[in-house]
Amino acid sequence: MALLVAERPVAADMGAALHELIAFLKARAYRFITPTPATHARVLARSDRQRAADLRDVFGWSLPFARDLLDAPLLETLEAAGLIEVTGDLLRSKVRVSTLGPDLLVHSAYPTDDTHAVFFGPDSYRFARFIAEELRRCPEREGATLVDIGTGAGAGAIAAAHCCPKVDIVMTDINPAALRLARVNAQAAGVAARFVEGDDLSGISGELDLVLANPPYIIDPAGRAYRDGGDLHGAGVALAMACEAVPRLAAGGRFLLYTGSAIVRGADALHDRLVQLAAAEGCRLRYEEIDPDVFGEELETAAYADVERIALMTAVIERLNN
């Protein structure tokens, strides 16, 4: 079930505070590339990474910091917006800020254990690169409708908007916290968009020209909707998104999918299902394995007992014009 939330504003204090934070960091040439959680944990385990020494430590590495480390007016604004927590004698930011091309995007602080955590990391960079390469190859026309399903912090839609600035953008997510941050990130990047809360496309009418998807692809033991990739060893959500989006494509429309797929005895079940879907819908499929082996530690769990490897995939399903 989807709920249109285009007119529901971000809480004024939080939205204004985050915009002020982004502007503050941009003015100071802040730059932070977010690593995997495993790498983040390894870096924080070092003896010299227990307390923040600069802005990257505060808003990138999520380290606790002394009150006098931040500009006082900015700190006051962030505290008033509930974006700072107290840890003993130190403070800690509840958000991280990461570099994506020319933009700074706000997302959840490390570790992302909160029920409504908003994720950003290496997959976000790969997803944005995939979109940019596809749209440079074949740009979208002015006025085309673009939907970013499960937008998270908004990386995919923002990357697409920079390539095709005259498209109509809709960002969707099941997580209202994600939509709040996506709104801030889009506005900071100069991207106009509508925002729809929900786990499907029912809140969006008409044919779609470009649909973007970067769904979770690892099984979450807790089964949380926006962290769990579902059946097919975690490819179920990706397949469900494709099955919903592809029938809605206009002539020449494209569904761009970045995800992971578990390989069982050399077979890629997601690929096989997408081949069937494309054929049934009269579409063309381009499918590429871009990384043969990620999250190898998952193979030690019962859910992946029969899996040989987890690979990263990109897929483009395009409806033919005839």
Buried (B, 14 or more C-beta within 10 A) or exposed (E): EBEBBEEEEBEEBBBBBBBBBBEBBBEEEBBBEBBEBEEBEEBBEEEEBEEBBBBBBBBBBBBBBEEEBBEEEBBEBBBEBEBBEEEEEBBBBBBBBBBBBEBBBBBBBBEBEEEEBBBBBBBBBBBBBBBBEBBEEEEBEEEBBBBBBBBBBBBBBBBBBBBBEEBBBBBBBBBEBBBBBBBBBBBBBEBEBBBBBBBBBEBBEEEBBBBBBBBBBBBBEEEBEBBBBBEBBBBBBBBBBBBBBBBBBBEBBBBBBBBBBBBBEEEBBBBEBBBEBBEEBEBEBEBEEEEEEBBEEBBEEEBBEEBBBBBBBBBBBBBEEE
